[in-house]
């Protein structure tokens, strides 16, 4: 499973992105479960956010969802945080 996260916006407007490929990872099932919950929590189109808030674009195996601060669902926040921390 390939998980891509792109974060845009924020006060400085700096874009950050990362990607994880779970193939062959010992924790692949955990990533798959988290990604499934995150996809269910996201929206198909970019939601309205707040000035200087972050917008998130999450793509899992070609399926993309969107979310914006401050209404980022917990499952999406967990996935975004993890991918941006561990991804390259």
HUPEJO-V68776 format. One record per helix or strand of 3 or more residues. SS is the DSSP state (~ for helix, > for strand). FROM is the first residue (numbers start at 1). LEN is the number of residues. If there is no record, write none. Layout:
{{SS/FROM/LEN} {SS/FROM/LEN}}
//
This chain:
{{>/2/8} {>/16/6} {~/28/14} {>/54/7} {>/63/6} {~/74/13}}
//
